[in-house]
Amino acid sequence: MAKEAEDRARPSLPPHLYTEEYFLTACEGYEEWQASEGAHLSRRLASAFSVAAVEPGMSVLDVGCGRGEIIRHCARIGADAYGIDYAPAAVRMTRDLIQNSRGEAPPGRMGVARADAKRLPFPDETFDRVLMFDIVEHLYPWELQEALLEVRRVLRPGGRLIVHTAPNRWYDRFAYPLVRLVRTAMGEGERYPRNPRQFGVTVNEHVHVNEQDLLSMKRTLARAGFRSRVWLDSPPQNRQEGPILAALRHVAFNWVPFNWFFDREVFAVAWKRR
């Protein structure tokens, strides 16, 4: 109870942290966005979107829609897609994308609104799919619980919630220190800061507050009234290395339980419990 009270005392991250610069230089998929203005998805977003199995005629909600490319892809399929984000920059970018897509005449409708994931502005049982791509790690545990309860409320019977979040907390806690040690011994230590939240995209140190692992994600969904299937995956490891490192990498990413710690991405599909 004390831990829960302490958690609830933490205020939400301020929306001004999520600037247009953030969405264009740090938010997942920005390179593909810069190259195609959302016409093509990054490998990670494409993987998550394929899991959603969006079909024509569906109603889809993208929670934390960011730049809006997922909404565009849903509409192209023939689904009606709506996005919410609490960052004004994200809402502006998504609205611009929708306006610029009018000439394509996608078969599905599109819309966006500024809203809090903890208070979704939609009636009960509105959506066939709710997508939460790369938003879980930005919500404190108390916020995530409230957001998931809202998702459960607006999801239709038989509908699905699709979650993608990264990094896997067990990777940061257990595998990253070992990876950093090996890379340092190989003379690449400057690329691997002590704090894993500073690796690659340094702004994550300020906006990642709630990474998940295989078990915590399943527990969190169950607590909100979902049954779920949760699994791990990783980006393709296309490295040109010697046979020893290649063998170790194969074991780390393909053998249980090692992959529980080395796989970096957490996926989930969840259904409302009856």
N, C-alpha and C positions, 0 to 999 in steps of 0.2 A: 504493500500500500504506500509506503514511504517513497519507494522508487517511482511509482505511478504518479504520486503527487508532485514529485520533483520534475518528472517529465512534463506534466501539464503546465508547470510554471515556465517552461521555455516558450517564448513567443514564436510565432511563425516567422520564417525568413522573409525579410522585406522584399516586395516585388521589384524594387529598383535595382536589385542585384542582377535581375534578368533583363539586360539591355539588348538592343538590336545587335550590338557588337558581340554579346555573348552568344546569341543564336546564330551569328554568321561566322564565328571563329572558334567556338568551344563546344556548343551543343551538338550531340551525336547527329551525324549525317550532314554537317555543314559543308563538307567538301563537295558532296554530290549536289547539294542545294546550290552552291556557287556555280557549279558547272552546268546545271540543267534547270535551275529555278523550281525545283521540286518535282520535275518530270520523272526523275530516277531516284530510287531510294538507296540508302547505304546498305551494305550487306547485313548489318545488324537490324535495321528497321525493316528490311525486306523479309528477314527471317521471322521477326515478330508478327508482321502483317500476314504472312502466309499461314501462321498458326490460327489467326482469327477466322479464316475461311469465310470471309464476307461474300455474300451473294446478292444478286439483284433483288430489289424490293425490301431489303432489310433496312432497319433504322439503327444507326451506329452513333455512339457518343465517344469522342476522343477527349479524355480528361488530361489536361496539360498539353494542349495541342501544339504549342510552340509555333513553328513557322507555318504549319497548316498542310504540309504535303500529304499527310495520311488522309485528311479529309478529301483532298483532291483525288487520291487513288480510290477511295471508297465510292465517290460520285462517278468516276469513270466506269466502275463495275456496274453501276446502276443502283447503288444503295443511297439512301438519304443520310447524309453525314453532318453532324454538328460537333463543334468543338468549343471547349471552355478553357480559359487560362486566366490566372489572376494577375499576370504581368501585362501591363498595357502595351509593351513593345510586341509581345506575342500576338495579342489581339489585332494590332495594326497590321502586322505582317500577314496574318491569316486572312484578314479582310481584304488586303491588297491582292493576295493570291486568288481569292475567290473572284474578285472583280476582274482580274486579268485572265481568268479561266472562262469567262462568259462566252468568249468567241469559240471555245471548243464545244460548247453546248453539250456538256456531259449529261447523261440520262438521269443521274441522281441529283437531288437538291443538296445545297451546302449552306451552312450558317455558322456563325461564331458569336460568342458573347463573353464578356469579362465576368468571371464568377469564381467563387471559392469552391474547391473540390469537396469541402466539408458541408456545403449548402448548395446542392445542385438545383438549378432553377427549372426543374422538369417534373411533371406529374409521375405518380407511381406507375411502374410497369410500362415504360415508354420504349425501351430499347431492346433490340435483339442481341446487340454486341456493345460492350463497353470496353474501351481500350485504355490501358494505363502503361504507356511506353516511356520508360526512363523518367518516371516521376516519383516512384516509391522512395528512392534514395534521397529525395528532396523534402520529404515529409517526416517530421518527428513522429515517434510511435503513436502518441495520442492523436495527432492529425490523421495519420494513416488509418487508424481504427475508425474515426468518424467518417473519413472519406469512403472507406469500404462499406460502412453501413448505408451511406447514401447511394453508393453504386448498387448495393443489394436492393434498395428501395426502387430504383428506376429501371432495374433489369426485369424483363418479362420472364414469366415461367418458361423454362427451357432455354433461356438465353445464356450467354457466356460472357464472363469477364476474362480478358487476356492481359497478362502482366509480363512485362520485360523490365528487368532492373539489373544494374551492374555498378560496381563489381561485386562478385561473390565475397561476402564478408570473411569466409574462411580462407580465401586466397590472400586477402590483405593481411590477415592476422597470422597465418601459418606459412603459406607458401612464399609470399613476397619477400620476407627476410632471407629465405634460402636463395631465392632467385637473385636478390641484391648481392648476397655474398658471392655467389658464383660469378656474376657479371663484374663485380669489383675485381675479383681475382683475374678476370680476363681483360682488365684494363678499361672497362666500360662503366665504371662506378658513377661517373658524373651524370649519367642518364637516369640513375636510380636513387632518388632522394630517400632519406630515412623515413619520411612520412609517405605512405603509399598514396594518399589523397593528392599529393603533389606530382605524382607520376604522369607524364604526358600532358595533361590539362591542369595547370596549377590552380585555376579558379575553383576546381572541385573541392579544394580544401575549405572553401567558404560556403559552398552550397550543398555538399553531400553530408547528410546528418543521420542517415538511417539505412546503411547497407544491410542486405539480407543474405542468408545462407539457405541451404536446402530445407532445413528443419524450421527455421524461424519463419520463412515465407509460408509454409504449410500451416504452422500454428496460428499465424496472424490471420490467414484467410478463414481458418476454422472458427476462430474467435468471433469473426464478423458474420458467421452463419453460412459459410461456403464449404462445399466439398471440392477438392481440387486434385489436380495432377501437377506436380512440380518437378522440374528437371534442370540440369545444368548443361551448358554448352560453352564453346570458346571460338574466337576467331580462328580462321585457318592459320596454321603455323608454318608458313612458307619460308623457312630459313634454310640457308645453305650452310650446314654444319657437318662436323666429322661424325663418324658412325657411333661414337660413344654418346655424344650429346643427343644425336638423333634417337638413339635407343632409349635414353632417359626421358626424352620428351614424349616418345610414344607411350611409355609406361605411365608418365604423369597425367597424360590427357585421355588415356583409354582404359586404364585398369582401375577397378574399384579396390580400395577406397581412395587411391591417390587422386583420381579425377575430382573427388569431392572438394579437394583443396586447391587444385590447379585450374580447373575450369572457372572462367571468369564471369559468366553470364547466368542469370537466373530467369527461367521462364515458368509461367504458370497458366493453366486454364482452369477456371473455377465456375461452378454452378451453384445456384441457391439450393440450400437444403430445404426439403419439404417438411 
